[in-house]
Amino acid sequence: MSKHLNPLQKEFLIHKYKSGSSKMADFCAVNDVSITAFKKWCRQYEEGGLAGLARADAELKDVFPEGADKSEEALKREILRLRIELERLKKNYTVRKNESGQTEYVRLSPKNTK
Protein backbone atom coordinates (compact mmCIF):
# COMPACT_ATOMS: atom_id res chain seq x y z
CA MET A 1 0.00 0.00 0.00
CA SER A 2 2.55 2.62 1.09
CA LYS A 3 6.29 2.89 0.91
CA HIS A 4 8.47 1.90 3.83
CA LEU A 5 8.54 4.51 6.62
CA ASN A 6 11.40 4.95 9.04
CA PRO A 7 10.77 5.19 12.81
CA LEU A 8 10.88 9.01 12.82
CA GLN A 9 8.21 9.19 10.12
CA LYS A 10 6.08 6.69 12.04
CA GLU A 11 6.46 8.74 15.23
CA PHE A 12 5.45 11.89 13.34
CA LEU A 13 2.26 10.20 12.10
CA ILE A 14 1.42 8.93 15.59
CA HIS A 15 1.78 12.43 17.08
CA LYS A 16 -0.22 13.93 14.21
CA TYR A 17 -3.04 11.42 14.80
CA LYS A 18 -3.09 11.95 18.58
CA SER A 19 -3.19 15.74 18.24
CA GLY A 20 -6.06 15.64 15.74
CA SER A 21 -9.68 14.62 16.14
CA SER A 22 -10.22 12.44 13.08
CA LYS A 23 -11.14 8.76 13.08
CA MET A 24 -8.27 6.32 12.73
CA ALA A 25 -9.69 4.88 9.50
CA ASP A 26 -9.92 8.34 7.90
CA PHE A 27 -6.45 9.30 9.13
CA CYS A 28 -4.91 6.10 7.77
CA ALA A 29 -6.62 6.53 4.40
CA VAL A 30 -5.36 10.11 4.04
CA ASN A 31 -1.80 9.11 4.97
CA ASP A 32 -1.84 5.90 2.88
CA VAL A 33 -1.21 3.58 5.84
CA SER A 34 -3.09 0.40 6.70
CA ILE A 35 -5.09 0.49 9.92
CA THR A 36 -3.51 -2.70 11.28
CA ALA A 37 0.01 -1.40 10.67
CA PHE A 38 -0.83 1.94 12.30
CA LYS A 39 -2.32 0.21 15.36
CA LYS A 40 0.84 -1.90 15.61
CA TRP A 41 3.02 1.24 15.42
CA CYS A 42 0.96 2.90 18.17
CA ARG A 43 1.34 -0.14 20.40
CA GLN A 44 5.10 -0.37 19.75
CA TYR A 45 5.49 3.37 20.40
CA GLU A 46 3.60 3.17 23.70
CA GLU A 47 5.72 0.22 24.83
CA GLY A 48 9.16 1.39 23.76
CA GLY A 49 9.00 4.91 22.35
CA LEU A 50 11.06 5.65 19.27
CA ALA A 51 13.33 2.69 19.98
CA GLY A 52 10.22 0.47 20.02
CA LEU A 53 9.41 1.56 16.48
CA ALA A 54 12.98 0.93 15.37
CA ARG A 55 12.99 -2.52 16.97
CA ALA A 56 10.90 -4.03 14.18
CA ASP A 57 12.92 -2.34 11.44
CA ALA A 58 15.60 -4.77 10.25
CA GLU A 59 17.44 -2.27 8.05
CA LEU A 60 17.77 0.47 10.67
CA LYS A 61 19.86 -0.66 13.63
CA ASP A 62 19.78 2.51 15.73
CA VAL A 63 17.85 5.71 15.14
CA PHE A 64 20.04 7.83 17.38
CA PRO A 65 23.66 8.72 16.68
CA GLU A 66 26.25 6.99 18.83
CA GLY A 67 26.66 8.64 22.23
CA ALA A 68 23.45 10.70 21.98
CA ASP A 69 21.40 11.26 25.13
CA LYS A 70 18.11 9.43 24.51
CA SER A 71 16.15 10.85 27.44
CA GLU A 72 12.93 12.66 26.65
CA GLU A 73 14.12 15.85 28.36
CA ALA A 74 17.33 15.94 26.29
CA LEU A 75 15.33 15.43 23.09
CA LYS A 76 12.96 18.28 24.02
CA ARG A 77 15.94 20.60 24.65
CA GLU A 78 17.45 19.67 21.29
CA ILE A 79 14.15 20.34 19.48
CA LEU A 80 13.88 23.74 21.17
CA ARG A 81 17.48 24.58 20.26
CA LEU A 82 16.85 23.65 16.62
CA ARG A 83 13.63 25.70 16.48
CA ILE A 84 15.48 28.76 17.78
CA GLU A 85 18.26 28.26 15.26
CA LEU A 86 15.73 27.87 12.44
CA GLU A 87 13.98 31.13 13.34
CA ARG A 88 17.33 32.90 13.53
CA LEU A 89 18.28 31.61 10.09
CA LYS A 90 14.90 32.62 8.65
CA LYS A 91 15.59 36.17 9.80
CA ASN A 92 19.04 36.01 8.19
CA TYR A 93 21.13 36.28 11.37
CA THR A 94 24.33 34.51 12.29
CA VAL A 95 26.02 34.10 15.67
CA ARG A 96 29.59 35.20 16.33
CA LYS A 97 31.76 36.19 19.25
CA ASN A 98 33.03 39.76 19.55
CA GLU A 99 36.45 40.84 20.86
CA SER A 100 35.34 40.60 24.49
CA GLY A 101 34.13 37.01 23.99
CA GLN A 102 30.42 37.79 24.16
CA THR A 103 27.97 36.20 21.72
CA GLU A 104 26.29 38.59 19.32
CA TYR A 105 23.79 38.19 16.50
CA VAL A 106 24.80 39.77 13.21
CA ARG A 107 22.62 40.21 10.13
CA LEU A 108 24.13 38.37 7.15
CA SER A 109 22.96 40.96 4.65
CA PRO A 110 21.68 44.50 5.17
CA LYS A 111 17.96 44.93 5.59
CA ASN A 112 16.15 45.99 2.44
CA THR A 113 14.98 49.61 2.77
CA LYS A 114 12.62 49.61 -0.19
C-alpha positions as CSV (number, residue, x, y, z in Angstrom):
1,M,0.0,0.0,0.0
2,S,2.5,2.6,1.1
3,K,6.3,2.9,0.9
4,H,8.5,1.9,3.8
5,L,8.5,4.5,6.6
6,N,11.4,4.9,9.0
7,P,10.8,5.2,12.8
8,L,10.9,9.0,12.8
9,Q,8.2,9.2,10.1
10,K,6.1,6.7,12.0
11,E,6.5,8.7,15.2
12,F,5.5,11.9,13.3
13,L,2.3,10.2,12.1
14,I,1.4,8.9,15.6
15,H,1.8,12.4,17.1
16,K,-0.2,13.9,14.2
17,Y,-3.0,11.4,14.8
18,K,-3.1,11.9,18.6
19,S,-3.2,15.7,18.2
20,G,-6.1,15.6,15.7
21,S,-9.7,14.6,16.1
22,S,-10.2,12.4,13.1
23,K,-11.1,8.8,13.1
24,M,-8.3,6.3,12.7
25,A,-9.7,4.9,9.5
26,D,-9.9,8.3,7.9
27,F,-6.5,9.3,9.1
28,C,-4.9,6.1,7.8
29,A,-6.6,6.5,4.4
30,V,-5.4,10.1,4.0
31,N,-1.8,9.1,5.0
32,D,-1.8,5.9,2.9
33,V,-1.2,3.6,5.8
34,S,-3.1,0.4,6.7
35,I,-5.1,0.5,9.9
36,T,-3.5,-2.7,11.3
37,A,0.0,-1.4,10.7
38,F,-0.8,1.9,12.3
39,K,-2.3,0.2,15.4
40,K,0.8,-1.9,15.6
41,W,3.0,1.2,15.4
42,C,1.0,2.9,18.2
43,R,1.3,-0.1,20.4
44,Q,5.1,-0.4,19.7
45,Y,5.5,3.4,20.4
46,E,3.6,3.2,23.7
47,E,5.7,0.2,24.8
48,G,9.2,1.4,23.8
49,G,9.0,4.9,22.4
50,L,11.1,5.7,19.3
51,A,13.3,2.7,20.0
52,G,10.2,0.5,20.0
53,L,9.4,1.6,16.5
54,A,13.0,0.9,15.4
55,R,13.0,-2.5,17.0
56,A,10.9,-4.0,14.2
57,D,12.9,-2.3,11.4
58,A,15.6,-4.8,10.2
59,E,17.4,-2.3,8.1
60,L,17.8,0.5,10.7
61,K,19.9,-0.7,13.6
62,D,19.8,2.5,15.7
63,V,17.9,5.7,15.1
64,F,20.0,7.8,17.4
65,P,23.7,8.7,16.7
66,E,26.2,7.0,18.8
67,G,26.7,8.6,22.2
68,A,23.4,10.7,22.0
69,D,21.4,11.3,25.1
70,K,18.1,9.4,24.5
71,S,16.2,10.8,27.4
72,E,12.9,12.7,26.7
73,E,14.1,15.8,28.4
74,A,17.3,15.9,26.3
75,L,15.3,15.4,23.1
76,K,13.0,18.3,24.0
77,R,15.9,20.6,24.7
78,E,17.5,19.7,21.3
79,I,14.2,20.3,19.5
80,L,13.9,23.7,21.2
81,R,17.5,24.6,20.3
82,L,16.9,23.6,16.6
83,R,13.6,25.7,16.5
84,I,15.5,28.8,17.8
85,E,18.3,28.3,15.3
86,L,15.7,27.9,12.4
87,E,14.0,31.1,13.3
88,R,17.3,32.9,13.5
89,L,18.3,31.6,10.1
90,K,14.9,32.6,8.7
91,K,15.6,36.2,9.8
92,N,19.0,36.0,8.2
93,Y,21.1,36.3,11.4
94,T,24.3,34.5,12.3
95,V,26.0,34.1,15.7
96,R,29.6,35.2,16.3
97,K,31.8,36.2,19.3
98,N,33.0,39.8,19.5
99,E,36.5,40.8,20.9
100,S,35.3,40.6,24.5
101,G,34.1,37.0,24.0
102,Q,30.4,37.8,24.2
103,T,28.0,36.2,21.7
104,E,26.3,38.6,19.3
105,Y,23.8,38.2,16.5
106,V,24.8,39.8,13.2
107,R,22.6,40.2,10.1
108,L,24.1,38.4,7.1
109,S,23.0,41.0,4.7
110,P,21.7,44.5,5.2
111,K,18.0,44.9,5.6
112,N,16.1,46.0,2.4
113,T,15.0,49.6,2.8
114,K,12.6,49.6,-0.2
